[in-house]
């Protein structure tokens, strides 16, 4: 009897399903596809592998050995009682989102530097103003907190705009691909913030990153610094940031927030100097991203069937 793989990803296309089904059949598995977590629930009772991003899938799979989430972030799977099976391992899809998120970072950074928010307001009033001072990525001092796939893809694109100072901040002190002018460890970030014109955050949600950018660290940033957050909203003290934005000292482009969706009555909606995006930087909406997610899953599926270590296994004790 075939063993089961349950795939619950609405964005999965027919070509992706065909690739997964063929790989499953090759190794004696049956691939079952569902467009929602709810519709997948009856098939989870004897599923050995699950490919999906909801904690409900983990909680309802008592025979689970491996869950692969199509997301890079895994905070929904952290905590007691998330997995019904104590034998289950978790992998993510880190490495699939760097391209789309890096392009988003470049887009919003240019919007802020080129005063697009201000010009949109001017045009909405049917006014004709052409002389707002603008800034450039070139010669900017840029600090990237997080030097993984997203940080590396972003750094490579920022390099194309001409000379800029790129500082990477991570936990291990390594300079991946030599993309950065210097690397600082996380405990050294306070020294970098006063010399930062553009701060880019691509950090996961962990105990160590919770409100890492607090009020005192926000105060270290120079006047008119820009902040881009494409990691997790919990990394920034949102109220403290809002205060800085309302004072006009900083400008920010946020794709992630402490609470999502942002409540309709939240004061953040009308906060000046803030570009709000509804957590779309890393969506499964770019065809390349979806193709890459399937590539990574099938790569680790081959490893799983051969008894080799899974390449993107998550350490649930640290959250990535």
C-alpha angles and dihedrals in degrees: 000000000000120000117234135250113186116203116191106176118127093198092060112122128211093256090054092048090051093052093049093044091052093049091046093051091049090060098039098263131128115222115214117192127204133176095214140030091239094056090048096055098090091054095053098077093087102016114135097187128031126191108193144095108239125099087219088072091056093045093053101044108087095172096043118141100171135017119189116193118205087218127086092217117072104181091120089065097049119101144052118311098012094120119054089198119064089200095061123114124199129220129179136205098249107158096043100082105046095095098049095041093046090054089050090051091052091047097052093039090056091045090057096041093047093045095241093156090055094045091049089055091048093050092046086061089050091243128143113222121154109167109075110139112250135193137215140229085227111096092006121139104236126189120193115197101201121036101195126110094308094045092048096048089047094048091051091054095045089054089063091065093068135260113354133150110250119194119183122202121200142139100255103046093232123139106220112217088346089274096143131067089221139358125217127189117243092256089059096056094105089067091055101046098073088055096049125108095171123027117195119191123196100157128141124239107264137139089261095052098044106127090341087156096058130165094278093051092046087054089057092063114096122249113282094020116153126226126201118185119189097149117069130324092230090070091075129057092237097197092049090050092049089055091053091048094049090051088054093236097117137025124211142189110201125187094170132049142188089252123027126232093029106242112256092239095049115124089225091080093072098032112135121233090028129118109199121202119179098237095284103130093095103027122138089251100104111082091220090056093052092047091049093050090056091046091054093046093051091047091056091040088062089049091049093051091047093049093245124139115275110248099218100039113156122225101224091199093064100027103241 
